Amino acid sequence: MRAEIVSVGTELLLGQIVNTHASFLGRELAELGIDLHRIVTVGDNLERAAAVLREARERAELTVATGGLGPTQDDLTAQALAKAWGLPLEEHPGARSMVETFFRRRGRQVPAANRQQYLLPRGAEALPNPHGTAPGVWLEAGGRLAVLLPGPPGELVPMFREQVAPRLAGRGGAVIRSRVLHVLAMGEPRVEEALDGLLGGGNPTLAPLVSGGAVHLRLTAKAPDQAAAAALLAPLEAAVRQRLGPRVWGADEETLEEVLGRRLRGRGLSLALGESCTGGLVAHRLTQVPGSSEYLLLSVVAYAVAAKERLLGVDGSLVRREGVVSAAVAVRMAQGARQAVGADIGLGVTGYAGPAGGPEGPAGLVFGALADAAGVVTRRWEFPGLRVQVKERAAQELLTLLYRRLEGF
C-alpha cells in the first residue's frame, strides 16, 4: 500500500511550529509495512488543500492528513476532503454525539463554533477523540482511503495508535521495523570502516545517519510480522555491537543521560557539577531522568568569576594567569564541585558560548574537565554555530566525557 501524508496548517509553512507529526506517522506507517511516498505541507486554504488531497488520492491508496479539524474558520480539512473527493459535506450523527459528549462531561453547552465539527464528507466514519473536541475521519471508497487526524499531538498520537493503526494492520502486506543504535565519539568514516561488510545489504539493511554531530545506525528489516522482523534484526545488531563495543551507548529513544543514570546508580557513584557557559544545561538533562537525586548531589551554575571563586574554590590568581576560559579553571570547577559535597565524580565546564569570544579565544571555545579519585581528564573543544548550539554541544560532550570515563575508554 502506497501512502502520502498531507500536513495542513499555515503555521507549518511559516516555520512557527515544527512538523513532528510527519516523523511520527512515517515511523508508524513503516512498522505497518505501508510505503510512504510523499509528505506535502499546505496552508489553511480550501482550494489549495483540496487540490493537494485530490492529487494524493490519484497517487496513493492511503492519504493521512493532519490538522485543520478544529472549530475555527481556518479549520477546513474536512471540507477540503469532501471537495477533493466530490462528496457533499453533511452532519454526521456520530461526530455530533462525540462533540456533545465532550462538552457535556465538562458541564458545558456546545459552542456555536464547534458545531462545524459535526460535518463530515458523506460516507465517512467518525473516529473517537477522548482528548479533544475534533473527531477524526475515516473515509474509504473506490479503492482509496483517507484518514484525517487532529493537529494537537496529545490527540493525534493516541487516535492513530488506538483507532487507525489497528484498522491498517495487515493492509501493507508486511511490516517494516527499524532500530536505531547511537554511536559515541566516532566519525562516520571510522564507523563505516569498522562496519565494513555489514553496511548496505538486502534485508535487513544497515545505514549510518549523522545528526547533532553524532553518528547513528539505522537497522531496518521487512518481514511478514513484527516477530519475524525482530528475528532478522537481532543478529545484525549483535554484530554491530560486537564490532563497536561500548561506543554503542543506546538504542531508539534512549537518551545518554538515561544510560549514565543507570551506570552511576548501578555502581553506587555520585556526581557534582560546576557549570559556566552551559548555564545548567548539563544538570537539566541529568535531572530529566526520574530518580537522578540518587546520584546527582550538586549543581552550581557559576557564571561570574566571583561566583567561581566563592562557590567552587577557583583561585583568582589562576584566573589571571590562565584565563577564565581555560582547562585549568575547568579542572578547578570540577574539583571544587566534587569536594563541596564529597561526590565521587566532578564535572566542570567553562567557555564562550557566543556570539563573541574573549581573550582566550573565539566564540565556541569550551573547556571541560572530569575529576575523580583517579585524577583529572580535560578536553578542549571549538564548536561552530549559534549560542544555543554551542551550549547544547558542550553539554553533550561533557556527558560523553563522563560516559567514556565510566566505560574505560
C-alpha positions in Angstrom: 0.0 0.0 0.0 1.3 3.4 -1.0 0.7 6.3 1.3 1.1 10.1 1.4 0.9 12.5 4.3 -0.7 15.9 4.0 0.1 18.3 6.8 -2.4 21.2 6.9 -1.5 24.4 8.6 -0.2 27.8 7.6 1.8 27.9 10.9 3.9 25.0 9.4 4.6 26.9 6.3 5.7 29.9 8.3 8.0 27.9 10.4 6.2 28.8 13.6 5.9 25.2 14.7 7.9 22.1 13.8 6.1 19.4 11.9 6.6 16.5 14.4 3.5 14.7 13.0 5.3 13.7 9.8 8.2 11.9 11.5 5.8 10.2 13.9 3.5 9.0 11.2 6.4 8.0 9.0 7.7 5.6 11.7 4.2 4.2 12.4 3.4 3.6 8.8 6.7 1.9 8.2 6.0 -0.5 11.1 2.7 -1.3 9.5 4.5 -2.2 6.2 3.0 0.8 4.4 5.2 2.6 1.9 5.3 6.3 2.5 6.0 8.0 -0.8 5.4 11.7 -0.2 4.9 14.3 2.5 3.2 17.6 1.5 2.5 20.7 3.6 -0.3 23.1 2.6 -1.7 26.2 4.3 -5.2 26.8 5.6 -6.7 27.5 2.2 -9.7 25.5 1.0 -8.8 25.4 -2.7 -5.1 24.6 -2.2 -5.8 21.9 0.4 -8.5 20.3 -1.8 -6.0 20.3 -4.7 -3.3 18.6 -2.6 -5.8 16.0 -1.3 -7.1 15.3 -4.8 -3.5 14.7 -6.1 -2.7 12.5 -3.1 -5.8 10.4 -3.9 -4.6 9.9 -7.5 -1.1 8.8 -6.5 -1.6 6.7 -3.4 -4.1 4.2 -1.8 -3.8 5.9 1.6 -3.8 9.6 2.4 -3.2 10.7 6.0 -4.0 14.4 6.7 -3.2 16.2 9.9 -4.6 19.4 11.3 -7.4 21.6 10.4 -10.2 19.8 12.2 -10.8 22.4 14.9 -13.7 24.9 15.4 -12.2 28.0 13.8 -12.8 29.4 10.4 -9.5 28.3 9.1 -10.1 24.7 10.1 -11.0 23.5 6.6 -9.6 20.0 6.2 -12.9 18.0 6.3 -14.4 20.5 3.9 -11.3 20.2 1.6 -11.5 16.4 1.6 -15.2 16.5 0.7 -14.3 18.8 -2.2 -11.4 16.7 -3.3 -13.4 13.5 -3.4 -16.5 15.1 -4.9 -18.7 14.4 -1.9 -21.2 16.6 0.0 -20.4 17.7 3.5 -23.2 16.8 5.9 -23.9 16.5 9.6 -22.7 13.1 10.9 -24.7 11.8 13.9 -21.6 10.0 15.4 -19.5 13.1 15.2 -22.2 15.3 16.7 -22.6 12.8 19.6 -18.8 12.8 20.2 -18.6 16.6 20.4 -21.7 16.9 22.6 -20.4 14.2 24.9 -17.1 16.0 25.3 -18.8 19.3 26.4 -21.5 17.6 28.5 -18.9 15.8 30.6 -17.5 19.2 31.4 -20.8 20.7 32.2 -21.0 23.0 29.2 -23.1 23.6 26.1 -21.5 23.1 22.7 -20.3 26.5 21.5 -21.7 27.5 18.1 -18.2 27.4 16.5 -17.7 23.8 17.5 -20.8 22.7 15.6 -18.8 22.7 12.4 -17.1 19.6 13.8 -20.4 17.7 13.2 -19.8 18.0 9.4 -18.0 15.2 7.6 -17.9 14.1 4.0 -20.8 11.7 3.1 -19.9 8.1 3.8 -17.2 8.9 6.3 -16.8 7.4 9.7 -16.1 9.5 12.8 -13.1 8.4 14.9 -13.4 8.9 18.7 -11.2 11.6 20.2 -11.4 11.3 24.1 -8.7 14.0 24.4 -10.3 16.8 22.4 -13.3 18.1 20.6 -12.4 17.1 17.0 -13.4 13.7 15.8 -11.1 12.0 13.4 -12.3 11.0 9.9 -12.0 7.6 8.1 -13.2 7.7 4.5 -12.9 4.8 2.2 -14.2 4.5 -1.4 -13.1 3.3 -4.8 -10.1 1.5 -3.5 -8.8 4.7 -1.8 -8.6 5.6 1.9 -8.3 8.9 3.6 -7.7 9.5 7.3 -8.0 12.9 8.9 -6.3 13.4 12.3 -6.5 16.4 14.7 -3.4 18.6 14.9 -2.5 18.6 18.7 0.0 15.8 19.4 -1.9 14.8 22.5 -4.9 14.0 20.3 -3.2 12.8 17.1 -0.9 10.2 18.6 -3.4 8.3 20.7 -6.0 8.4 17.9 -3.6 7.0 15.4 -2.4 4.2 17.7 -5.8 3.3 19.1 -8.1 3.9 16.2 -6.1 4.0 12.9 -3.2 1.5 13.3 -5.4 -1.5 14.2 -7.5 -0.9 11.1 -4.5 -0.6 8.9 -2.8 -3.7 10.3 -2.3 -6.2 7.6 -3.0 -3.9 4.7 0.7 -3.3 4.0 1.3 -7.0 3.3 4.4 -6.9 5.5 5.9 -4.9 8.3 8.9 -2.7 8.2 10.8 -2.5 11.5 13.7 -0.2 12.3 16.0 0.1 15.2 18.5 3.0 15.7 21.7 2.5 17.5 23.6 5.5 18.9 27.3 5.7 18.5 29.6 7.7 20.7 32.9 9.5 19.8 33.3 8.2 16.3 33.1 10.0 13.0 31.2 8.5 10.1 34.3 7.3 8.1 35.6 5.4 11.1 32.2 3.9 11.8 31.9 2.8 8.1 35.4 1.3 8.3 34.6 -0.6 11.5 31.4 -2.0 10.0 32.8 -3.0 6.6 30.8 -5.8 5.2 27.7 -5.1 7.3 26.6 -1.8 5.6 24.0 -1.9 2.8 22.8 -5.4 2.2 19.3 -6.5 1.2 17.1 -7.4 4.2 17.9 -6.4 6.8 19.8 -3.2 5.9 22.3 -1.1 7.9 22.8 2.6 7.2 24.6 5.4 9.0 22.9 8.6 9.9 24.5 11.8 11.1 22.5 14.1 13.4 23.5 16.5 16.1 27.2 15.9 15.4 26.9 12.2 16.2 26.6 9.0 14.2 23.5 6.8 14.5 23.0 3.5 12.8 19.6 2.6 11.4 18.9 -1.2 11.1 15.8 -2.0 9.0 14.0 -5.3 8.3 10.9 -6.1 6.3 9.0 -9.3 7.2 5.5 -10.7 7.4 5.1 -9.7 11.0 6.9 -7.9 13.9 8.3 -11.1 15.4 9.9 -12.1 12.1 11.3 -8.6 11.6 12.8 -8.6 15.1 14.4 -12.0 14.4 16.1 -10.6 11.3 17.4 -7.5 13.2 18.8 -9.3 16.2 21.9 -10.9 14.6 22.7 -7.7 12.7 22.5 -5.7 15.9 24.7 -8.2 17.8 27.3 -8.0 15.0 27.3 -4.2 15.2 27.7 -4.2 19.0 30.4 -6.8 18.8 32.5 -4.6 16.5 31.9 -1.2 18.2 31.7 -2.3 21.8 30.8 0.3 24.4 30.8 3.0 21.7 27.2 1.9 21.1 25.7 3.6 24.1 22.0 3.2 23.5 19.2 2.5 21.1 16.0 4.1 19.7 14.5 6.8 22.0 17.0 6.1 24.8 19.0 9.2 25.9 22.6 9.4 27.0 21.5 10.8 30.4 19.3 7.7 31.0 22.3 5.4 30.3 24.6 7.5 32.5 22.0 7.4 35.3 21.8 3.6 35.2 25.6 3.3 35.2 26.0 5.7 38.2 23.2 4.1 40.1 24.4 0.6 39.4 27.9 1.4 40.6 26.9 3.5 43.6 28.7 6.6 42.3 27.8 10.2 42.9 28.2 13.3 40.8 28.6 17.0 41.2 28.7 19.7 38.6 30.3 23.1 38.1 28.8 24.8 35.0 29.5 28.1 33.4 28.8 28.5 29.7 26.2 25.7 29.6 24.1 27.6 32.2 22.9 24.5 33.9 22.0 22.5 30.8 24.0 19.5 31.9 22.1 19.4 35.2 18.8 19.9 33.3 19.5 16.9 31.1 20.6 14.7 34.0 17.6 15.6 36.1 15.2 14.7 33.3 15.7 11.2 34.5 13.5 10.1 37.4 15.5 9.2 40.5 18.5 11.3 39.5 18.7 12.6 43.1 20.3 9.2 43.9 23.5 10.2 42.1 23.5 13.9 41.3 24.3 15.6 44.5 25.1 19.2 43.4 24.9 21.6 40.5 26.5 25.0 40.7 25.9 27.5 37.8 28.8 29.9 38.3 28.8 32.5 35.5 30.7 35.3 37.3 34.3 34.9 38.2 33.5 35.9 41.8 31.0 33.0 42.0 33.5 30.6 40.6 35.9 31.7 43.3 33.5 31.8 46.2 31.4 28.6 45.4 33.9 26.4 43.6 37.2 27.4 45.0 38.7 28.8 41.8 41.7 30.9 42.8 41.8 34.4 41.5 45.4 34.1 40.6 44.6 31.1 38.5 42.1 33.0 36.5 44.5 35.9 36.0 47.3 33.5 34.9 45.3 31.0 32.7 42.2 32.9 31.8 38.6 32.2 32.9 38.1 30.1 29.8 40.9 27.5 30.3 41.5 23.9 31.1 42.9 24.9 34.5 39.7 26.7 35.5 37.5 23.8 34.2 39.6 21.4 36.3 39.2 23.5 39.4 35.5 23.9 38.9 35.2 20.1 38.7 37.3 19.6 41.8 35.5 22.3 43.7 32.1 20.9 43.0 33.3 17.4 43.9 34.9 18.5 47.1 31.9 20.6 48.2 29.7 17.5 48.7 32.1 14.7 48.7 31.0 13.3 45.4 32.8 10.5 43.6 33.0 12.5 40.3 33.1 16.2 39.5 32.5 17.8 36.1 33.4 21.3 35.2 32.8 23.4 32.0 33.7 26.9 31.0 33.7 28.6 27.7 32.5 31.3 25.3 29.0 30.4 24.1 28.9 33.4 21.8 28.2 35.4 19.8 31.6 36.9 20.9 34.7 35.3 22.1 37.2 36.7 24.6 40.9 37.0 25.5 41.4 33.2 25.4 39.9 32.5 22.1 36.8 32.7 19.7 33.2 32.1 20.3 32.6 28.4 20.6 35.8 27.7 22.6 34.9 25.5 25.5 37.0 23.5 28.1 35.6 20.6 30.0 37.1 18.6 32.9 36.3 15.5 34.9 37.8 14.9 38.4 37.6 11.7 40.4 39.8 9.6 42.7 42.0 8.5 39.7 42.8 12.1 38.7 41.6 14.6 36.2 40.8 14.5 32.5 40.4 17.7 30.4 39.1 18.4 26.9 39.3 21.4 24.6 36.5 21.9 22.0 35.7 24.6 19.4 32.0 24.4 18.4 30.7 26.3 15.4 27.1 27.7 15.4 24.8 29.8 17.3 24.9 30.3 21.1 22.2 27.7 21.8 24.1 25.2 19.6 27.4 25.8 21.4 25.7 25.2 24.7 24.0 22.0 23.5 27.2 20.6 22.0 29.2 21.5 25.1 26.6 19.7 27.4 26.6 16.7 25.1 30.4 16.5 25.0 30.7 16.8 28.8 28.2 13.9 29.2 30.2 12.0 26.6 33.4 12.6 28.7 31.6 11.1 31.7 30.4 8.1 29.7 33.9 7.4 28.4 35.4 7.6 31.9 32.7 5.2 33.2 33.3 2.7 30.3 37.1 3.0 30.5 37.8 4.3 27.0 
